[in-house]
Amino acid sequence: MDESSFTEHPNNPLECGCIPLVLKTAENELWFRWVSEKIPLVALGSWDDGLRIMMNLLSNPARLELYRERVLTGWANWKRELEVAGQGWLSQSKC
């Protein structure tokens, strides 16, 4: 895997337990919707929105941990789903 790999890079922020902050733009709207089906991302219109949301979460540790847990659970479930699909694909392609 190269340094740009998102799903299996050892320094993947989701693998480290981080909460991703993602600006939702016209350019990434389809990607954002696709990822949000699996991981509950908050749609940020600006970095100022991100700052306000994070300050709110930091002032309420229980809420922050609940959101973090939902994000990490979504990520873990999606990874498992992809692993199973990949194993199925590999087992079908063997001669």
MODELLER restraints for C-alpha pairs under 7 A, 6 or more apart:
rsr = mdl.restraints
at = mdl.atoms
rsr.add(forms.Gaussian(group=physical.xy_distance, feature=features.Distance(at['CA:3:A'], at['CA:9:A']), mean=6.87, stdev=0.5))
rsr.add(forms.Gaussian(group=physical.xy_distance, feature=features.Distance(at['CA:6:A'], at['CA:12:A']), mean=6.44, stdev=0.5))
rsr.add(forms.Gaussian(group=physical.xy_distance, feature=features.Distance(at['CA:14:A'], at['CA:72:A']), mean=6.77, stdev=0.5))
rsr.add(forms.Gaussian(group=physical.xy_distance, feature=features.Distance(at['CA:17:A'], at['CA:72:A']), mean=6.78, stdev=0.5))
rsr.add(forms.Gaussian(group=physical.xy_distance, feature=features.Distance(at['CA:19:A'], at['CA:68:A']), mean=6.10, stdev=0.5))
rsr.add(forms.Gaussian(group=physical.xy_distance, feature=features.Distance(at['CA:21:A'], at['CA:50:A']), mean=6.80, stdev=0.5))
rsr.add(forms.Gaussian(group=physical.xy_distance, feature=features.Distance(at['CA:22:A'], at['CA:43:A']), mean=6.87, stdev=0.5))
rsr.add(forms.Gaussian(group=physical.xy_distance, feature=features.Distance(at['CA:22:A'], at['CA:44:A']), mean=6.23, stdev=0.5))
rsr.add(forms.Gaussian(group=physical.xy_distance, feature=features.Distance(at['CA:23:A'], at['CA:43:A']), mean=6.43, stdev=0.5))
rsr.add(forms.Gaussian(group=physical.xy_distance, feature=features.Distance(at['CA:23:A'], at['CA:44:A']), mean=4.67, stdev=0.5))
rsr.add(forms.Gaussian(group=physical.xy_distance, feature=features.Distance(at['CA:23:A'], at['CA:45:A']), mean=5.77, stdev=0.5))
rsr.add(forms.Gaussian(group=physical.xy_distance, feature=features.Distance(at['CA:23:A'], at['CA:46:A']), mean=6.22, stdev=0.5))
rsr.add(forms.Gaussian(group=physical.xy_distance, feature=features.Distance(at['CA:24:A'], at['CA:32:A']), mean=6.60, stdev=0.5))
rsr.add(forms.Gaussian(group=physical.xy_distance, feature=features.Distance(at['CA:24:A'], at['CA:43:A']), mean=5.50, stdev=0.5))
rsr.add(forms.Gaussian(group=physical.xy_distance, feature=features.Distance(at['CA:24:A'], at['CA:44:A']), mean=5.61, stdev=0.5))
rsr.add(forms.Gaussian(group=physical.xy_distance, feature=features.Distance(at['CA:24:A'], at['CA:45:A']), mean=5.94, stdev=0.5))
rsr.add(forms.Gaussian(group=physical.xy_distance, feature=features.Distance(at['CA:38:A'], at['CA:74:A']), mean=5.58, stdev=0.5))
rsr.add(forms.Gaussian(group=physical.xy_distance, feature=features.Distance(at['CA:38:A'], at['CA:75:A']), mean=6.99, stdev=0.5))
rsr.add(forms.Gaussian(group=physical.xy_distance, feature=features.Distance(at['CA:38:A'], at['CA:78:A']), mean=6.26, stdev=0.5))
rsr.add(forms.Gaussian(group=physical.xy_distance, feature=features.Distance(at['CA:39:A'], at['CA:71:A']), mean=5.45, stdev=0.5))
rsr.add(forms.Gaussian(group=physical.xy_distance, feature=features.Distance(at['CA:39:A'], at['CA:74:A']), mean=4.71, stdev=0.5))
rsr.add(forms.Gaussian(group=physical.xy_distance, feature=features.Distance(at['CA:39:A'], at['CA:75:A']), mean=5.93, stdev=0.5))
rsr.add(forms.Gaussian(group=physical.xy_distance, feature=features.Distance(at['CA:40:A'], at['CA:70:A']), mean=6.97, stdev=0.5))
rsr.add(forms.Gaussian(group=physical.xy_distance, feature=features.Distance(at['CA:40:A'], at['CA:71:A']), mean=5.72, stdev=0.5))
rsr.add(forms.Gaussian(group=physical.xy_distance, feature=features.Distance(at['CA:44:A'], at['CA:50:A']), mean=6.01, stdev=0.5))
rsr.add(forms.Gaussian(group=physical.xy_distance, feature=features.Distance(at['CA:57:A'], at['CA:63:A']), mean=6.24, stdev=0.5))
rsr.add(forms.Gaussian(group=physical.xy_distance, feature=features.Distance(at['CA:57:A'], at['CA:64:A']), mean=4.83, stdev=0.5))
rsr.add(forms.Gaussian(group=physical.xy_distance, feature=features.Distance(at['CA:58:A'], at['CA:64:A']), mean=6.42, stdev=0.5))
